[in-house]
Each structure stands twice: as C-alpha cells, then as structure tokens.
Amino acid sequence: MLIGFRRNVYLEWLEQTAALFCMAQDPAEVRERLDAVVALTVQSGVNRRQTLDILCNTWGPCEGPAERLREEALRIYQETTANGQHVALHYGLTLMAFPFFREGARIVGQRLRFGGAVRTDEVRQQLLASLGNLGAAADAVKRIIFSLRNWGLLEDS
C-alpha cells in the first residue's frame, strides 16, 4: 500500500480546492492556482508538490465509481455553506482517495470509540502491525493526526 497522505493538509486548502474544482474542471488550472496558495505556507518545492497531489487527488477527477461520488460531493459542496457539511465531504473524499489515511482514521475512531486517547505512536504501531513496515509511516501518521485536528475532527486533550 502506498502512503500517499504525507503532508499536513489544512482545511482552508481543502475549501479552496473544492471551490476551484466547482468553478474550473481543468486539474492543471486548479493545481496552478492552488500552488500560489500553498506556497505561502510550504516553501519546499517537493513538499508543495506532494501537498498539491493530496489536494488534487482528493477533489480532482478520478476513475470508476469514485467519479460519481466526487461529482455528487461537488454538487453538495456548491449547495451548502455549513462548514460541518464541507468537512464531512473533505473527510469522505480523503478516505476514498487514500487507503493509508482511511486505515489511520479507522484506528483513531476505534481508539476513541473504546474511550482511549489518540496517541500518534500507538496509531503508528497499530498501522504497522496491520500494514507492515512502511518507511514513512511515522511521519504520515503525524500528518493524519495534524489534519484531523485542523479540520476540527479531533481536539487536543
């Protein structure tokens, strides 16, 4: 399994990505416009490219049944203004686009459901136990936890 989700992803960036894909369906144009936004926070060209990959893979065109879900998400995004509904769309599309993120979120949810705290090291250990040793897994788990916090889905305790 490829990790794919290797950068911090801010809710603001997802909002802008969704809005751009609602206006302009050309992924190259969306990517170019997002690059200017992400560059304000991410200086490294490699890290910025990885971040743009995540954003565009989350909201951009895809193949198969997932494309119908993406189109429906774009329609709902345009019809709603409530941030909570947008977060649900971002979260759902991210789960669909990134199996590693999905598995990490599953472990986080499982820990919360059973009343446990969510500690990055414990999530990483469970991911490694279920998926095997992935080189960048420790950093990727930190990115998942950061992003879930930034999106308002996890709170510091």
C-alpha positions as CSV (number, residue, x, y, z in Angstrom):
1,M,0.0,0.0,0.0
2,L,1.3,3.4,-0.9
3,I,1.1,6.0,1.9
4,G,0.1,8.9,-0.4
5,F,-1.0,11.2,2.5
6,R,2.4,12.5,3.6
7,R,1.8,16.3,4.2
8,N,-0.2,18.3,6.6
9,V,-3.4,19.3,4.9
10,Y,-5.2,22.4,6.1
11,L,-9.0,22.8,6.0
12,E,-8.6,26.1,4.2
13,W,-6.7,24.4,1.4
14,L,-9.4,21.8,1.0
15,E,-12.0,24.5,0.9
16,Q,-10.1,26.3,-1.8
17,T,-9.6,23.1,-3.7
18,A,-13.2,22.2,-3.7
19,A,-14.3,25.7,-4.7
20,L,-11.8,25.7,-7.6
21,F,-13.0,22.3,-8.9
22,C,-16.5,23.6,-8.7
23,M,-15.6,26.5,-10.9
24,A,-12.9,25.1,-13.2
25,Q,-12.7,21.4,-14.1
26,D,-9.3,21.6,-15.6
27,P,-6.9,20.0,-13.0
28,A,-3.9,21.8,-14.3
29,E,-5.5,25.2,-13.8
30,V,-6.7,24.2,-10.4
31,R,-3.2,23.0,-9.5
32,E,-1.6,26.2,-10.7
33,R,-4.0,28.3,-8.6
34,L,-3.5,26.2,-5.6
35,D,0.2,26.3,-5.9
36,A,0.2,30.0,-5.1
37,V,-1.9,29.5,-2.0
38,V,0.1,26.5,-0.7
39,A,3.4,28.3,-1.4
40,L,2.5,30.8,1.3
41,T,2.9,28.1,3.9
42,V,5.1,25.4,2.2
43,Q,8.4,26.7,0.9
44,S,9.9,23.4,-0.3
45,G,9.0,22.6,-3.9
46,V,8.9,18.8,-3.2
47,N,6.7,19.2,-0.2
48,R,4.4,21.7,-2.1
49,R,4.1,19.2,-5.0
50,Q,3.2,16.4,-2.5
51,T,0.6,18.7,-0.9
52,L,-0.9,19.6,-4.2
53,D,-1.1,15.9,-5.1
54,I,-3.1,15.3,-2.0
55,L,-5.5,18.1,-2.6
56,C,-6.0,17.3,-6.3
57,N,-6.3,13.6,-5.7
58,T,-8.9,14.3,-3.0
59,W,-11.2,16.6,-5.1
60,G,-9.9,16.1,-8.6
61,P,-11.3,13.8,-11.3
62,C,-10.9,10.1,-10.7
63,E,-12.0,6.9,-12.4
64,G,-14.7,4.4,-11.9
65,P,-17.5,4.6,-9.3
66,A,-15.5,7.1,-7.3
67,E,-16.0,9.7,-10.0
68,R,-19.8,9.6,-9.4
69,L,-19.2,10.2,-5.7
70,R,-16.8,13.1,-6.4
71,E,-19.4,14.7,-8.7
72,E,-22.1,14.3,-6.1
73,A,-19.7,15.8,-3.5
74,L,-19.1,18.8,-5.7
75,R,-22.8,19.3,-6.2
76,I,-23.4,19.1,-2.4
77,Y,-20.4,21.4,-1.7
78,Q,-21.9,24.1,-4.0
79,E,-25.4,23.8,-2.4
80,T,-24.2,24.1,1.2
81,T,-22.4,26.7,3.2
82,A,-22.2,25.0,6.6
83,N,-18.6,24.2,7.4
84,G,-19.5,21.0,9.1
85,Q,-21.1,19.7,5.9
86,H,-18.0,20.7,4.0
87,V,-15.7,18.9,6.5
88,A,-17.8,15.8,6.0
89,L,-17.2,16.0,2.3
90,H,-13.5,16.6,2.6
91,Y,-13.2,13.7,5.0
92,G,-15.2,11.3,2.9
93,L,-13.3,12.1,-0.3
94,T,-9.9,11.8,1.6
95,L,-11.0,8.4,2.9
96,M,-11.9,7.4,-0.6
97,A,-8.6,8.7,-2.2
98,F,-6.1,7.5,0.4
99,P,-6.3,3.9,1.8
100,F,-3.5,4.7,4.3
101,F,-5.4,7.7,5.6
102,R,-8.6,5.5,5.7
103,E,-6.8,2.9,7.8
104,G,-5.3,5.6,10.1
105,A,-8.7,7.2,10.6
106,R,-10.2,3.8,11.3
107,I,-7.7,3.2,14.1
108,V,-8.3,6.7,15.5
109,G,-12.0,6.1,15.5
110,Q,-11.6,2.7,17.1
111,R,-9.4,4.1,19.9
112,L,-12.0,6.9,20.5
113,R,-14.9,4.5,20.5
114,F,-13.4,2.4,23.3
115,G,-12.6,5.5,25.3
116,G,-8.9,5.6,24.7
117,A,-6.7,8.6,24.0
118,V,-5.3,9.0,20.5
119,R,-1.6,8.9,20.7
120,T,0.4,9.2,17.5
121,D,2.8,6.4,18.5
122,E,0.0,4.0,19.3
123,V,-1.7,4.7,16.0
124,R,1.6,4.2,14.1
125,Q,2.2,0.9,15.9
126,Q,-1.3,-0.4,15.0
127,L,-0.9,0.7,11.4
128,L,2.5,-1.0,11.2
129,A,1.0,-4.2,12.7
130,S,-1.8,-4.3,10.2
131,L,0.0,-3.0,7.1
132,G,3.6,-3.9,7.6
133,N,6.7,-1.7,7.9
134,L,6.3,1.3,5.6
135,G,9.3,3.6,5.7
136,A,7.5,7.0,6.1
137,A,4.6,5.7,8.2
138,A,5.7,7.5,11.4
139,D,5.6,10.9,9.7
140,A,2.5,10.1,7.7
141,V,0.6,9.2,10.9
142,K,1.6,12.6,12.3
143,R,0.2,14.2,9.2
144,I,-3.1,12.4,9.6
145,I,-3.4,13.4,13.2
146,F,-2.5,17.0,12.4
147,S,-5.0,17.2,9.6
148,L,-7.8,15.7,11.6
149,R,-7.2,18.3,14.3
150,N,-7.0,21.1,11.8
151,W,-10.3,20.0,10.3
152,G,-11.9,20.0,13.8
153,L,-12.4,16.3,13.9
154,L,-10.0,15.8,16.8
155,E,-9.3,18.0,19.8
156,D,-6.2,18.2,21.9
157,S,-6.7,16.9,25.4
